Amino acid sequence: MSVRLRNEFKYLVPREKLAEIRAELAPYVYGDQHAQDREVREYTVRSIYFDSRNYEDYRAKVEGLKIRKKLRIRAYNEVSPESSAYLEIKRKRGGYIFKDRAPFVYQDIEALFESRDIDRYIPLNGSPAAQDSARKFFFHLHRGMLRPAVLVIYDREAFFSKFDPSLRLTFDKALRSVLTDKVTVFNREIGLRYAMPSHFIWEIKFPHSLPAWVQSIIQHHRLPRLALSKYTICLDSHKSNGRVQVSRLSPQILPLFFNKNGVK
């Protein structure tokens, strides 16, 4: 499955502003159905990101390349053998994003990566697009000699505009991660390193222009638009391991990203 090009704006927001901004958005949005049946109106996003041994995709982000990509496997909440998981390629072209996505059943993850038998493990679901996306994923995986790098986890509140469902807003909180070289660690909750404990990321995805009511809330809180990447933030939080170099964050922002201990 492919998702069309769209804009993606990101803002770093203090946690104490969460309730106020949520209330200001309320007249204009409705909640994501994936969280409607949960006691807390949020869900957990779990992603394993891939990169080369030289962290070429990480460095492409740090160096600000206009055209770049990331490969990841994504799943949600507590992952069981029967859970759906997704192979994803997220591409960046200037200010636009484009995503290829292929679903599979989590219990097949090791067999899928060992055999790369797309016909067997990637369901068609009435369209060949998912299998095409999976082939692209494994093509880039092989060509770039990519391997698992880090498991990134966060809790997400998601909303859609009542006036234009293509406008999506998310609050991504409690960003945490652990370095890994395996594709089977989605449920890990021990030894995670937390980043940005006092802030969350507000993401806005939209196809055309940003509505005035969104702009008004952003301006009211004086939120600067930032080029934030959860992948690079999480790798940077592990910089003491010596595996990656710290990215070029501004001195004003860098102290916000990591707490003193960082590990749960």
C-alpha positions in Angstrom: 0.0 0.0 0.0 1.3 3.5 -0.9 0.3 6.8 0.7 0.4 9.9 -1.4 2.7 12.8 -0.8 1.7 15.2 2.0 3.2 17.8 4.2 4.5 17.0 7.7 5.1 19.7 10.3 6.5 19.0 13.7 6.6 21.0 16.9 8.3 20.4 20.3 5.9 21.2 23.1 6.3 21.3 26.9 4.3 18.6 28.6 2.5 21.1 30.7 0.8 22.5 27.6 -0.7 19.2 26.6 -4.1 19.6 28.3 -4.5 23.2 27.1 -3.7 22.5 23.5 -5.9 19.4 23.5 -8.8 21.5 24.7 -8.2 24.2 22.1 -8.2 21.5 19.4 -11.4 19.9 20.6 -14.0 21.9 18.6 -12.2 21.1 15.4 -11.1 17.4 15.7 -12.3 13.9 16.5 -10.2 11.1 18.0 -8.6 8.3 16.1 -10.9 5.2 16.1 -7.9 3.0 17.1 -7.9 4.5 20.5 -11.7 4.8 21.1 -12.0 1.5 22.9 -9.0 2.1 25.2 -9.3 3.4 28.7 -6.7 6.1 27.9 -7.4 7.7 24.5 -4.0 6.8 23.1 -2.1 3.9 21.7 1.5 2.8 21.7 3.6 2.9 18.5 6.5 0.4 18.3 9.0 0.7 15.4 12.3 -1.1 14.7 14.4 1.1 12.4 17.0 -0.3 10.0 20.3 1.4 9.0 23.7 0.5 7.5 26.7 -0.2 9.7 27.8 3.4 9.0 24.4 4.8 9.8 23.9 6.3 6.4 20.2 7.0 6.8 20.9 8.6 10.2 23.5 10.8 8.6 21.3 11.7 5.7 18.9 13.2 8.2 21.6 14.9 10.3 23.1 16.4 7.1 19.7 17.7 6.0 19.5 15.9 2.6 16.3 16.9 0.8 15.7 13.4 -0.5 16.1 10.6 2.0 14.4 7.5 3.3 14.0 5.3 6.4 13.1 1.6 6.6 11.2 0.3 9.6 8.9 -2.4 10.9 5.9 -1.0 12.8 3.4 -2.5 15.2 1.0 -1.2 17.8 0.2 -1.7 21.6 1.1 -5.0 23.0 2.2 -7.2 20.2 0.9 -10.8 20.1 1.6 -13.5 17.6 -1.7 -12.7 15.8 -1.0 -9.0 15.7 -0.7 -7.1 12.5 2.8 -5.6 11.8 3.9 -3.5 8.8 7.0 -3.2 6.6 7.4 0.5 5.9 9.5 2.8 3.8 9.2 6.4 4.7 10.5 8.8 2.1 11.2 12.5 2.4 11.2 14.8 -0.6 11.8 18.4 0.5 8.8 19.2 2.7 6.7 16.2 1.6 6.6 12.6 2.9 5.6 9.5 1.0 5.1 6.1 2.6 5.1 2.5 1.3 3.5 -0.1 3.6 3.0 -3.8 3.6 1.1 -5.7 6.3 1.9 -9.1 7.7 1.1 -11.3 10.7 3.7 -10.8 13.5 4.2 -14.5 14.2 5.6 -14.8 10.6 8.3 -12.1 11.1 11.3 -14.5 11.4 10.1 -16.7 8.5 9.5 -13.6 6.4 13.0 -12.2 6.9 14.7 -15.5 6.5 12.9 -16.6 3.3 11.7 -13.2 2.0 8.8 -15.2 0.5 6.5 -12.2 -0.2 3.8 -14.3 -1.9 3.4 -16.5 1.1 3.6 -13.9 4.0 2.3 -10.6 2.5 -1.5 -10.8 1.9 -2.8 -9.3 -1.3 -6.0 -8.0 0.3 -7.5 -7.4 -3.1 -4.5 -5.3 -4.3 -0.9 -6.0 -5.4 0.3 -2.7 -3.9 1.2 -4.3 -0.5 3.4 -7.0 -2.1 5.0 -4.3 -4.3 5.8 -2.3 -1.2 7.3 -5.4 0.4 9.5 -6.0 -2.6 10.7 -2.4 -2.4 11.4 -2.9 1.3 13.6 -6.0 0.8 15.3 -4.4 -2.3 16.5 -1.5 -0.2 17.3 -3.8 2.7 19.6 -5.9 0.5 21.1 -3.0 -1.5 22.0 -0.9 1.5 23.0 -3.9 3.6 20.6 -2.6 6.3 20.1 -4.2 9.7 18.0 -3.5 12.8 19.4 -0.5 14.7 17.0 0.6 17.4 13.5 -0.1 18.8 11.6 3.2 19.2 8.5 3.3 21.3 6.1 6.2 22.1 2.5 6.8 23.2 0.3 8.6 20.7 -2.9 10.6 20.8 -4.2 11.0 17.3 -6.9 13.3 15.9 -8.5 14.1 12.5 -10.0 17.4 11.4 -13.9 17.4 11.4 -13.7 19.5 8.2 -11.0 17.6 6.3 -10.2 14.0 7.4 -6.9 14.2 5.4 -5.6 16.5 8.1 -4.2 14.4 10.9 -2.7 15.7 14.2 -0.8 13.6 16.7 0.7 14.1 20.2 3.7 11.7 20.6 4.7 11.3 24.2 7.1 9.3 26.4 9.6 8.7 23.6 11.9 5.8 24.6 14.2 3.3 22.8 16.7 0.5 23.1 19.4 -0.5 20.6 18.8 -3.8 19.0 20.0 -6.1 16.3 16.9 -8.3 16.2 13.4 -7.9 14.7 11.6 -9.7 17.5 11.9 -7.3 20.4 8.7 -5.3 20.0 7.3 -5.8 23.5 10.5 -5.0 25.3 9.9 -2.5 28.2 13.1 -3.1 30.3 16.3 -1.1 29.8 14.6 1.6 27.6 16.2 5.0 27.4 13.8 7.9 27.6 14.3 11.0 25.5 12.5 14.4 26.0 10.9 13.5 29.3 9.5 17.0 29.7 8.3 17.5 26.1 6.2 15.8 23.4 6.2 16.1 19.6 3.1 17.5 18.0 3.0 16.3 14.4 0.6 17.7 11.7 0.1 15.9 8.4 -1.9 17.6 5.7 -2.0 17.5 1.8 -2.4 21.1 0.9 -2.4 24.1 3.3 -2.5 24.4 7.1 -6.0 25.6 8.3 -6.2 29.0 10.1 -7.4 27.4 13.3 -4.3 25.2 13.6 -2.1 28.2 12.8 -3.8 30.2 15.5 -3.1 27.6 18.2 0.6 27.3 17.1 1.0 31.1 17.1 -0.7 31.4 20.5 1.8 29.1 22.1 4.7 30.4 20.1 5.8 27.0 18.9 8.7 26.9 16.4 8.5 24.4 13.6 11.5 22.0 14.0 13.0 19.2 11.9 12.5 16.5 14.5 13.2 12.8 13.8 12.4 10.3 16.5 14.9 7.9 15.0 17.8 10.3 15.2 16.7 11.6 18.6 16.7 8.1 20.0 20.0 7.2 18.5 21.5 10.3 19.9 20.2 9.4 23.4 22.5 6.3 23.1 25.5 8.4 22.0 27.4 7.4 25.1 27.6 3.9 23.7 29.9 5.3 21.0 27.9 3.8 18.1 26.7 7.0 16.6 27.7 10.7 16.7 25.4 13.3 18.2 23.3 15.1 15.6 23.5 18.8 15.1 20.7 20.0 17.4 20.8 23.6 18.5 22.3 24.3 22.0 18.9 25.6 23.1 17.1 22.3 22.2 19.7 19.7 23.0 19.3 19.9 26.9 15.6 19.1 26.6 16.1 15.8 24.9 17.7 13.5 27.5 17.1 13.1 31.2 20.0 12.4 33.5 19.4 8.7 34.0 17.3 8.0 31.0 16.8 4.3 31.7 13.8 2.6 33.0 
